[in-house]
Amino acid sequence: MKWAFLFLTMTALGWSQSLGEKVFAQSCATGYCHGARGAPAGAPRLAGRGFDQAYITNTVMRGLPGTAMPAFGTTLSRSDLAAVVAYVASLNGITNPSVNLGPGPGAAGPVEKPLSPEAEQGRALFFDAVRGFGRCSTCHEVNGIGISVTTPIANIPADVSALRALSTPDVRTAKLDGEAMPALIVSQGKTRALFYDLTSAPPVLRTVEPSALKVAEGSAWHHASVVGAYNDTELASILAYLREAIKPQ
Amino acid sequence: MRFLLALLALAAACAQAQTPDGATHSDWPHYGGTQLSWRYSALGQINTANVKNLVPVWQFQTGDYAENLQATPIVVDGVMYLITPRIQVFALDAATGQVLWHYKYPTPRPGKPGGMTFLQNRGVAVSDGKVFFGTTDNYLVALDQKTGVEQWKVAVDDPRQCGCDITAAPLVVKDKVIVGGTGGDAAHRGYLTAFYTKNGRFAWRWYVIPGPGEKGHETWKGDSWKLGGGAPWMTGSFDPALNLVYWGTGNAGGDFNDEDRLVPGAKGKEANLYTASVVALDADTGKLRWYHQEVPDDLWDFDSAYECVLIDRPINGQMRKLLVHMNKSGVTFVLDRVTGEFIGAFSMPELQTWISGITEDGKLVGRREPEAGKVVNTCPSAAGAKSWNSMAYSPRTGYVYAPINEVCNDLTSTSTEASEGRFHANGGFSFKLPPDRKTYSHLDAWDPITRKRVWSMPYRYVLLASVLATAGDLVFTGNPEGDFFALDARTGNKLWSYQTGAGNRGSSVSYSIGGRQFIATPTGWQQSITGAQLAPLFPDQNWRGGSTLIVFALPEASK
């Protein structure tokens, strides 16, 4: 979904303020940053500072370069952004804030449909921190979470056996300093070559002299070996998650 | 068990009679000076008699004013390696400050909203022809030491998930580089990870919190082990003779409420292993050899994540291999570093209201815990009697030197469910100055064996810079008003002071080039977290930020 423009006029503050307060508590009043309800803490006081609406919106969306204040414009959903801007405005005596987030990056925000129970289970497995580097997200990013070693997942295998049999023609064999290793080539420029060494997880992004690197087609590396830590039921849940989470291209 | 430990001690003592040298010489090769973390330089050209002549010889402004400059400069073969909060790495001619190369990390991925991402960096590690550092988006990166060109990088964790990042300097141990991370307050399971310096490949990971089937797992209630904190967010030490890596671990999470993590009936016992502990790991495998938990069931955010100072000193006529370690509470433990045996403990802060005392065998008694629905005032505060900035040890005096703050806090305690990567303190703190005092910090010299304070220099505000000790019998540190100064290591008398123009929150080092000794200190008051949170206690003060390294030496004629 593409949002060109979002214009919210908060006449009835009820819901938005309580949402804004919640977003503020979760994303701004986090102990080492601002205090609860805009009190001073690790970061400056926000209540009663006489900030105007535009300044608040701009700071929330884009952050303050050169300080620890991050840009939230691409990390919070549009509704959360609008609510938290309205909330900080209310802390500065603006009782009827007219929140104009404007067009911008990430305008769609992470709008997530609720997942089915099986897909939810698959999501937890995909990002399962208990598995350390043995989790899917060590190499795959889905909806902004995970490490994007590979290109985004576009074709979801039909079933578990297809997932286990997945061919990976992009994985080739790199020879460097007399050692052969499974490699995902990122770029081979005139001065530098970049590739992921897939010998062990997590993959290592190597930068080398192009002349030092020899690349051959094919590899003994198989996707099946890295999904081996998951059983069939778990892999089926993961596929269910991917089907729900990834929009057809 | 005791018999086994004694055997181990004997075997180690026979195999390795040699005492490792914790002093630095012409270089400053590691974060803590050497891997023994003394922050002590064997250079004595600058001494108690001539330090009054010390003058600045060059300065370097990093241009990265996002935060203050916290990095310990690393100096190897006349080249200084310095990193800034937004991950710019500079290689400088350490005699002149001339830039040899400059590296700028691309804009990092943003962290998880509501997680813990700290815009600061405490230093690089240099070894194997490479410069290693961690990033705010959890990469460990290796640059070519000569050119600054990236060699390899590896994702240690996903900042969008764990709510954590890397602020500590990595520790290089033989063919591996070991790094911890933050996130102990952000519903995350802390760990140390080792990678091979040569190619960045994974070597081992040690989780602070044991998984199912591992010893210590039973000290966690339900699933709380999955997100129970313990992040080892500072830099450890290494004893090459014992082949052991030592590290302090962070607090258990949620910080101020143990409802969701404490096993029923565990009150007053070891709990939530191995958080708030000192651990010894096999350097090759990362396997736990011993541990000593300093704050069982931590309820005060008293991380034990700080430096482990490895010293050898005689006790009752017998040379012992020791480890000196202070946690945030200011209680300082002396352990046998071969076995982990508790030898002694003492409290450097004068105000210690969170407990009534420590037993002869190192147990905390009279715990004053935060309570839901109440405000409980305790001292020291969650900012720490000492912050992450390091103490120093001089083998000439046998003393450790540490800056101690006398600040208290009002603690509140709540109970919320942990959500992966999100802030999960389960309560909060509000800093308060204790009544009836005129000074709120002091720089102390302590004998860790007799556990006696030898001297103390009171200061009216707080002290948050590391200490440097030298063979010139000098102790250097700085204050938030901008004074960088030298004291007599034996008496505490102030011998020299220089106004650096910005608050001191970094770690000074010493090195020499061509026979000339240099003292280098980063300057700039911290603009977030501890520095910014303590500043409002002194509203008439204006502690200035900045990001400048200032280097001092004796004038050429007088050295």
Boltz contact constraints between the chains, C-beta under 6 A:
constraints:
  - contact:
      token1: [A, 26]
      token2: [B, 114]
      max_distance: 6.0
  - contact:
      token1: [A, 27]
      token2: [B, 113]
      max_distance: 6.0
  - contact:
      token1: [A, 27]
      token2: [B, 114]
      max_distance: 6.0
  - contact:
      token1: [A, 30]
      token2: [B, 114]
      max_distance: 6.0
  - contact:
      token1: [A, 30]
      token2: [B, 423]
      max_distance: 6.0
  - contact:
      token1: [A, 31]
      token2: [B, 423]
      max_distance: 6.0
  - contact:
      token1: [A, 31]
      token2: [B, 425]
      max_distance: 6.0
  - contact:
      token1: [A, 32]
      token2: [B, 529]
      max_distance: 6.0
  - contact:
      token1: [A, 42]
      token2: [B, 528]
      max_distance: 6.0
  - contact:
      token1: [A, 42]
      token2: [B, 529]
      max_distance: 6.0
  - contact:
      token1: [A, 42]
      token2: [B, 532]
      max_distance: 6.0
  - contact:
      token1: [A, 42]
      token2: [B, 533]
      max_distance: 6.0
  - contact:
      token1: [A, 66]
      token2: [B, 65]
      max_distance: 6.0
  - contact:
      token1: [A, 66]
      token2: [B, 66]
      max_distance: 6.0
  - contact:
      token1: [A, 68]
      token2: [B, 119]
      max_distance: 6.0
  - contact:
      token1: [A, 68]
      token2: [B, 528]
      max_distance: 6.0
  - contact:
      token1: [A, 70]
      token2: [B, 110]
      max_distance: 6.0
  - contact:
      token1: [A, 75]
      token2: [B, 110]
      max_distance: 6.0
  - contact:
      token1: [A, 75]
      token2: [B, 113]
      max_distance: 6.0
  - contact:
      token1: [A, 76]
      token2: [B, 113]
      max_distance: 6.0
  - contact:
      token1: [A, 127]
      token2: [B, 161]
      max_distance: 6.0
  - contact:
      token1: [A, 145]
      token2: [B, 160]
      max_distance: 6.0
  - contact:
      token1: [A, 145]
      token2: [B, 161]
      max_distance: 6.0
  - contact:
      token1: [A, 147]
      token2: [B, 155]
      max_distance: 6.0
  - contact:
      token1: [A, 147]
      token2: [B, 158]
      max_distance: 6.0
  - contact:
      token1: [A, 200]
      token2: [B, 201]
      max_distance: 6.0
  - contact:
      token1: [A, 200]
      token2: [B, 202]
      max_distance: 6.0
  - contact:
      token1: [A, 202]
      token2: [B, 154]
      max_distance: 6.0
  - contact:
      token1: [A, 202]
      token2: [B, 155]
      max_distance: 6.0
  - contact:
      token1: [A, 204]
      token2: [B, 152]
      max_distance: 6.0
  - contact:
      token1: [A, 204]
      token2: [B, 154]
      max_distance: 6.0
  - contact:
      token1: [A, 204]
      token2: [B, 200]
      max_distance: 6.0
  - contact:
      token1: [A, 204]
      token2: [B, 201]
      max_distance: 6.0
  - contact:
      token1: [A, 205]
      token2: [B, 153]
      max_distance: 6.0
  - contact:
      token1: [A, 206]
      token2: [B, 152]
      max_distance: 6.0
  - contact:
      token1: [A, 207]
      token2: [B, 150]
      max_distance: 6.0
  - contact:
      token1: [A, 207]
      token2: [B, 151]
      max_distance: 6.0
